Amino acid sequence: MYSQIAANKRKTILVLGVFLVFVAALDWLFKLFLGGTDGVFYGVLIGSLVYALITYYAGSRMALAVNGAHEIQKSDNPRLWRIVENLAITDGLPMPKVYVMDDPSPNAFATGRDPNHSAVCATTGILEIMDDNELQGVFAHELGHVKNYDIRVSMIAFALTAVISLIADVILRMTWFRSNDRENNNQVVFILAIVAAILAPIIATLIQLAVSRNREYLADATGALTTRYPEGLASALEKIAQANRPLKKQNTATAHLFFANPLKGHSLSNLFSTHPPIEERIRRLREMESHA
C-alpha cells in the first residue's frame, strides 16, 4: 500500500511537470506570434488565475449546491455520521461537514480546499446498497482526497488548463487581425501558432484528466491504508459497477469529484474519463490485499 501511494504521488508530480513545460512552450510560441509583446499574454494569465482563485474558494459550495446536496446532523443519519467521524479520527482530520443527495445512483464525493474546509456527501442510493465495511471503504477513499489535498491539486491543473485554453483562444482570434500582414512575419511561426492553438486545449484537457485519474488511484490506496481492509473498497466498486446507474442530475463540471463516474454512458476512450476503469481499481486493491 505504501509503495502504491508513493508511486501515485510520483506520477502526479511528473504529469504536473509535463503540464508546466507545456504551458511554458505555449507561452514561448505565443510571444513569438505576437512579435515579443508581453502585454496580452500577461493579461490572459492574470485573468485566468483570478478566475481559478474565485473557483477555488467558492468551488465547494457550488459543487454541493448544483448537486442538490443537503447538510445533515448526527441524528439525521447516525450510521453515516459514525462512519465518517471514526474515519476522520483515524486519519487525524477535523470532522468534515456531512451531506446527503437524494439520488438512487450509488455514489459519493468529497470537496473542500483543505481539511479545515471539507465536506463529504453520500447519495441515498449508496446508503441503501452498501454494508458498513463497503461504506467505510468509500468514505476512507473520500477522506483520502481531503487528506491528500486533491482539490488543491485539481485546482492547479484547472488553472493551467484555463491559461492554455485562453491563450489558444487569443491566438485564434488574433489570426483574423494578422492575416493581412502575415507575409511580413515568419510563416513557420504563424502555422505553428495556429496548430498549437487548435491542439493545445485538447492536450491540456488530457493532461488534466490524467492528473484526476492518478489522484483516484492515490485516494484508493490511502483509503485502503486507513481501513486496513482493501476488500471493503473493492467490494463497493463491484456493487457500483453492477448497478451501472448514473446520477439523475448530470453535471460534467463536478463529475471528477465523485467516487465513481456519475455520468451516463462512457467516454469514447479512457483518455477522456475523469476516473480510471473500475476493473483496474478493483485489481489494484485486490493486489494490495494479497500483499498485505
C-alpha positions, 0 to 999 in steps of 0.5 A: 500500500505504501509503495502504491501511494508513493508511486501515485504521488510520483506520477502526479508530480511528473504529469504536473511537470509535463503540464508546466513545460507545456504551458511554458512552450505555449507561452514561448510560441505565443510571444513569438506570434505576437512579435515579443509583446508581453502585454496580452499574454500577461493579461490572459494569465492574470485573468485566468488565475483570478478566475481559478482563485474565485473557483477555488474558494467558492468551488465547494459550495457550488459543487454541493449546491448544483448537486442538490446536496443537503447538510445533515446532523448526527441524528439525521443519519447516525450510521453515516455520521459514525462512519465518517467521524471514526474515519476522520479520527483515524486519519487525524482530520477535523470532522468534515461537514456531512451531506446527503443527495437524494439520488438512487445512483450509488455514489459519493464525493468529497470537496473542500480546499483543505481539511479545515474546509471539507465536506463529504456527501453520500447519495441515498442510493449508496446508503441503501446498497452498501454494508458498513465495511463497503461504506467505510471503504468509500468514505476512507477513499473520500477522506483520502482526497481531503487528506491528500489535498486533491482539490488543491491539486485539481485546482492547479491543473484547472488553472493551467488548463484555463491559461492554455485554453485562453491563450489558444483562444487569443491566438485564434482570434488574433489570426483574423487581425494578422492575416493581412500582414502575415507575409511580413512575419515568419510563416513557420511561426504563424502555422505553428501558432495556429496548430498549437492553438487548435491542439493545445486545449485538447492536450491540456484537457488530457493532461488534466484528466490524467492528473484526476485519474492518478489522484483516484488511484492515490485516494484508493490506496490511502483509503485502503491504508486507513481501513486496513481492509482493501476488500471493503473498497473493492467490494463497493466498486463491484456493487457500483459497477453492477448497478451501472446507474448514473446520477439523475442530475448530470453535471460534467463540471463536478463529475471528477469529484465523485467516487465513481463516474456519475455520468451516463454512458462512457467516454469514447476512450479512457483518455477522456474519463475523469476516473480510471476503469473500475476493473483496474481499481478493483485489481489494484486493491485486490493486489494490495490485499494479497500483499498485505 
